[in-house]
Amino acid sequence: MNKRPLIVISNDDGVHAKGIRTLIDIAKKHGEIIAVAPDTEQSGKSHAMTVADPMKLKLVSEEPGVRFFSCNGTPVDCSKMAMKAIAERTPDLVISGINHGTNVGTNVFYSGTVGIAIDAAIEGIPSIGFSLCSYTADADFSETEEYIDCILGKVLENISSFPKGLCLTVNFPYKPEGGIKGMKVCSLSQGKWYEVYEKRMRPGVNIPYYWITGFYEEKDIKPNSEMKVLADGYVSIVPLKIDITFDEHKKMLGSLLGVDVL
């Protein structure tokens, strides 16, 4: 008898986030679920791993086909614990999210949501990071459900042809006029996050502390970029790869340094 696909789920918003519970409810129709989420909010942790402290798992809930745990580690710690400490076989698919907030442009290098997906790709496991363009804790994820359901179904149906080292980052517009219009495969945006470190003073103590704020900006939005796709009311799907070698400039660098180019 064939086993149902094994799907690992994690996030960076924490075990109590609405997004991961929505993702579990959608994904359990497609396979067996092992979900492990950080016990605290862990946004911006990228590929960080815990190496100097012990990690602990706590069972949050269990139902037929779904086991949900919390972990005191980072987002990547959580997905690794699911894959290597809990799962009795190699997962067929790793998914993360649904993140509360967009993950576009250079955000993919900082995001714990995308970090989970990239780490799974390093392990040779197909993976997808899902994000919603709303930072509200009680955001409405209902419009994402049919699209996530479709993406999971198509990927699992074609899992054998999913290239090694590939992962997907998927962003959903939040309540666009007329609702979500469909999905488009597009390119990573070229904007970046501009950080601002707000200086504050503790009352009665002359010691400053800083709180990070900022904004994402893309000055020249290309027609094929995810920001344009999202602005037009579509779901953006961007394929990412592990190998980020800048091949176009290898010859230039070899000439500059006077060394062989391979």
Summary of the structure (lengths in Angstrom):
residues: 262
radius of gyration: 19.6
end to end distance: 48.2
largest distance: 69.1
contacts: 843
relative contact order: 0.14
helix: 28%
strand: 31%
